[in-house]
Amino acid sequence: MAEVHDLVYHGGGGFIYSEVYNMPIQTRKFHIRKINDHIEKQNEEYEKTRKGSQITNSKQLARPNIPQADFTTSVKAPKK
């Protein structure tokens, strides 16, 4: 019964419960294996992308050489 649930839930809307319940076991296992392979490939691509972004984020970004304003000194408002 767990296979039926997993295939309906992770099947991306391609299967309904009654179809999967009445499906031959070999066909059901085939589809589950294909879904597992697809999810593993997605995870590998995600990890590659994440590792690539960590390398670029670790480098310092080039920033313009603009002096920072000093707001700590007190400035009086002009009198009218």
DATA-V916225 format. One record per pair of residues at least 6 apart in sequence whose ideal C-beta (glycine too) atoms are under 6 Angstrom apart, sorted by sequence separation. I is the first residue (numbers start at 1). J is the second residue. D is the distance in Angstrom with one decimal. If there is no record, write none. Layout:
I:J:D / I:J:D
This chain:
8:15:5.3 / 7:15:5.6 / 8:17:5.4 / 8:20:5.5 / 7:20:4.9 / 4:20:4.9 / 4:21:5.5 / 7:31:5.8 / 3:28:5.7 / 7:32:5.8 / 10:35:5.3
